[in-house]
Amino acid sequence: MALEDTPRLGCGRSIDHLWSTLDAPAGEHEEHCAHCRDARARMIQLRQATAALKDAEANDPAFTPRRSVRDSIMDIARTEARRSRLLAVQDHDGGTTEISEQALSTVVRFAAAGVPGIQARRCRIDVSTAEKPSPTMGTHDATGGSLHPMVIDLRVAAAPKIHIPHTVSVLRHQIGISIARSVGIYPVTINITVEDLYDD
C-alpha cells in the first residue's frame, strides 16, 4: 500500500494545488469551504509579506552584503570558471605536464591559512609558455624537463595589528615551499597585494 506525502487541508484539498492557483479566482468549492478560505487568506498574507521583505532588501542599504561576502561569491564563480583551465607547467620528452589552476590555487590558499593575520581572497596563477625558461631556480627538474615560469598573484586581507611587510614575506615563503612540495615546482614570481584590513 502506497503512502501519500502530499499535504492536504481538512477538506482534502491539496495545499500545493491551492498555492499554485493563488493568482486565479477562487473556485466554487474554495468560496464555500472554510478550510480553503482560511488557507488562501494566510497564503496571500505570506506572499505579500515575502514581497515586502524582498523590496526592503533591494532598497535598504543595511541589507547590502559586506565586501567579504561579495568577494566570497566572486571567488566561487572564478573557481567554477577555472575548473577547466589547465596550466602547462612543464615540457619534457614525453609531452607536456598540465595542472589545473584550481588545484594550484587550493595549495596557495592552504598556505595562506597557515599564516596568522592573513585571509586569502582572489588568486590568479599564470605560466608563460612563450618565454624560453632561464637557468634559474624552478625552471628545470631532476629529469631534465623544462619548467615554465610560474607567476602567482594573490590578494589578501590583513589583521590590523600585524607587521605587514614581515607577514607578507613569511606568506610568500610559505606559498613557494607549499607549491614546491605539492607539485615539484617553485614559482618564479609571487605577487601579494594587501587590499583590505579585517577585524581580528
C-alpha positions as CSV (number, residue, x, y, z in Angstrom):
1,M,0.0,0.0,0.0
2,A,1.5,3.3,-1.1
3,L,1.6,6.2,1.4
4,E,0.8,9.7,0.1
5,D,3.0,12.5,1.3
6,T,1.0,15.4,-0.3
7,P,0.0,17.9,2.4
8,R,-3.8,18.4,2.5
9,L,-6.3,20.6,4.2
10,G,-9.1,19.3,6.4
11,C,-11.4,19.2,3.4
12,G,-9.0,17.1,1.4
13,R,-7.9,19.8,-1.0
14,S,-4.1,19.7,-1.7
15,I,-2.2,22.7,-0.2
16,D,0.2,22.6,-3.2
17,H,-2.7,22.9,-5.6
18,L,-4.1,25.8,-3.6
19,W,-0.8,27.6,-3.7
20,S,-0.3,27.1,-7.4
21,T,-3.7,28.6,-8.2
22,L,-3.4,31.5,-5.8
23,D,-3.4,34.0,-8.6
24,A,-6.6,32.6,-10.1
25,P,-10.1,33.5,-8.8
26,A,-11.3,31.2,-6.1
27,G,-13.4,28.3,-7.4
28,E,-16.9,27.3,-6.2
29,H,-15.5,24.9,-3.6
30,E,-12.9,27.4,-2.3
31,E,-15.6,30.1,-1.9
32,H,-17.7,28.0,0.3
33,C,-15.1,25.9,2.1
34,A,-13.9,27.4,5.4
35,H,-10.6,25.4,5.2
36,C,-9.8,26.7,1.8
37,R,-10.9,30.3,2.5
38,D,-8.7,30.4,5.6
39,A,-5.7,28.8,3.8
40,R,-5.9,31.2,0.9
41,A,-6.1,34.2,3.1
42,R,-3.0,33.1,5.0
43,M,-1.1,32.3,1.8
44,I,-1.9,35.7,0.4
45,Q,-0.6,37.4,3.6
46,L,2.5,35.2,3.4
47,R,3.2,36.2,-0.2
48,Q,2.6,39.9,0.5
49,A,5.0,39.8,3.5
50,T,7.6,38.0,1.4
51,A,7.3,40.6,-1.4
52,A,7.6,43.4,1.2
53,L,10.8,41.9,2.6
54,K,12.2,41.4,-0.9
55,D,11.6,45.0,-1.7
56,A,13.1,46.1,1.6
57,E,16.3,44.1,1.0
58,A,16.6,45.5,-2.5
59,N,16.3,49.1,-1.4
60,D,17.7,49.2,2.1
61,P,21.5,49.9,2.3
62,A,21.5,47.9,5.6
63,F,20.9,44.8,3.5
64,T,23.8,45.4,1.2
65,P,26.2,42.4,1.5
66,R,29.6,43.1,3.0
67,R,32.5,43.2,0.7
68,S,33.8,40.0,2.1
69,V,30.5,38.3,1.2
70,R,30.7,39.6,-2.4
71,D,34.3,38.6,-2.7
72,S,33.4,35.1,-1.5
73,I,30.7,34.8,-4.1
74,M,33.0,36.0,-6.8
75,D,35.8,33.6,-5.7
76,I,33.3,30.7,-6.1
77,A,32.4,32.0,-9.5
78,R,36.0,32.3,-10.6
79,T,36.8,28.8,-9.2
80,E,34.0,27.3,-11.3
81,A,35.3,29.2,-14.3
82,R,38.8,27.9,-13.7
83,R,37.9,24.2,-13.3
84,S,38.7,23.5,-16.9
85,R,41.6,25.9,-17.1
86,L,44.8,23.8,-17.3
87,L,48.3,25.3,-17.0
88,A,51.1,23.8,-19.0
89,V,53.8,23.8,-16.3
90,Q,56.4,21.5,-17.8
91,D,57.7,20.4,-21.2
92,H,59.6,17.1,-21.4
93,D,60.4,14.4,-24.0
94,G,57.1,12.6,-23.3
95,G,55.0,15.7,-23.8
96,T,53.6,18.4,-21.5
97,T,52.6,18.3,-17.9
98,E,49.4,20.2,-17.1
99,I,47.9,21.1,-13.7
100,S,44.6,22.8,-13.1
101,E,44.7,26.4,-11.8
102,Q,42.1,25.4,-9.3
103,A,44.4,22.7,-7.8
104,L,47.3,25.2,-7.5
105,S,45.0,27.9,-6.1
106,T,43.9,25.4,-3.4
107,V,47.6,24.9,-2.4
108,V,48.1,28.7,-2.2
109,R,45.0,29.2,0.0
110,F,46.1,26.4,2.4
111,A,49.5,28.1,2.7
112,A,47.9,31.4,3.4
113,A,45.6,29.8,6.0
114,G,48.6,28.8,8.0
115,V,49.9,32.4,8.3
116,P,48.4,34.2,11.3
117,G,46.7,37.6,10.5
118,I,46.1,36.8,6.8
119,Q,42.9,36.0,4.9
120,A,43.4,34.9,1.2
121,R,41.0,36.4,-1.3
122,R,41.5,36.4,-5.0
123,C,44.2,34.2,-6.5
124,R,45.4,34.1,-10.1
125,I,48.1,31.8,-11.4
126,D,49.7,32.0,-14.9
127,V,52.6,30.3,-16.6
128,S,54.5,31.6,-19.6
129,T,54.9,29.1,-22.4
130,A,56.1,31.7,-24.8
131,E,59.3,32.6,-23.0
132,K,62.2,30.2,-23.0
133,P,63.0,29.1,-19.4
134,S,66.1,30.7,-18.0
135,P,68.6,28.8,-15.9
136,T,67.1,29.9,-12.5
137,M,65.6,28.1,-9.6
138,G,62.5,26.2,-10.6
139,T,63.0,26.1,-14.4
140,H,64.4,22.6,-14.7
141,D,63.5,19.4,-12.8
142,A,65.5,16.4,-11.9
143,T,64.5,14.6,-15.2
144,G,65.8,17.5,-17.3
145,G,62.4,18.7,-18.3
146,S,61.8,22.4,-18.7
147,L,59.5,24.1,-16.2
148,H,57.7,27.2,-17.5
149,P,57.9,30.3,-15.3
150,M,55.0,30.4,-12.9
151,V,53.6,33.7,-11.6
152,I,51.2,33.8,-8.7
153,D,49.1,36.9,-7.9
154,L,47.3,36.7,-4.6
155,R,45.2,39.4,-2.9
156,V,44.7,39.2,0.8
157,A,43.1,41.0,3.8
158,A,45.3,41.5,6.8
159,A,44.6,41.9,10.5
160,P,45.3,45.5,11.6
161,K,47.8,44.6,14.4
162,I,50.3,42.6,12.3
163,H,53.5,43.8,10.8
164,I,52.5,43.7,7.2
165,P,56.0,43.6,5.5
166,H,57.2,40.8,7.7
167,T,53.9,38.8,7.4
168,V,53.8,39.2,3.6
169,S,57.4,37.9,3.5
170,V,56.5,34.9,5.5
171,L,53.5,34.3,3.4
172,R,55.5,34.5,0.2
173,H,58.0,31.9,1.5
174,Q,55.2,29.6,2.7
175,I,53.5,29.7,-0.7
176,G,56.7,28.9,-2.5
177,I,57.5,26.0,-0.3
178,S,53.9,24.6,-0.4
179,I,53.8,24.7,-4.2
180,A,57.3,23.1,-4.5
181,R,56.3,20.3,-2.1
182,S,52.9,19.7,-3.7
183,V,53.8,19.8,-7.4
184,G,57.6,19.9,-7.5
185,I,57.7,23.4,-9.0
186,Y,59.0,26.6,-7.4
187,P,57.1,29.8,-8.5
188,V,59.4,32.3,-10.2
189,T,57.2,35.3,-9.0
190,I,54.8,35.6,-6.1
191,N,52.9,38.9,-6.1
192,I,51.0,39.6,-2.9
193,T,48.7,42.6,-2.6
194,V,47.2,43.6,0.8
195,E,43.9,45.2,-0.3
196,D,42.0,45.4,2.9
197,L,42.1,45.1,6.7
198,Y,39.7,42.9,8.7
199,D,38.8,42.7,12.4
200,D,40.8,40.1,14.1
